[in-house]
Amino acid sequence: MTSYYQHHVFVCCNQREDGRASCNDNGAQALRDYAKQRIKALGLNGAGRVRINQAGCLDRCELGPVMVVYPEEIWYSYLDESDVDEIIESHLQNGQPVERLRI
């Protein structure tokens, strides 16, 4: 069986209420929205292509914000739109994981 998407990206947008580190403390929701918009603008979205999904806690918030790309199961910590752009271009478009952002 093949995957429905070539790449399925889960972006942690968790906001903890107990004061512990949360991905959303570092702008995860805005960066997820940016990634989704970029994927659509590049025409990469849809079946057989790329899907960006919001996730609840992925239990790695202390490294956040974090995302995981399937089916490769590659985890990233990123800081800003330029990091997201690099992940999109290098990994999602060209199949080359971004080693400097891997966790």
Buried (B, 14 or more C-beta within 10 A) or exposed (E): EEEEBBBBBBBBBBEEEEEEEBBBBBBBBBBBBBBBEBBEEBEBBEEEBBBBEBBEBBEBBEBBBBBBBBEEEBBBBBEEBEBBBBBBBBBBBEEEBBEEBEE
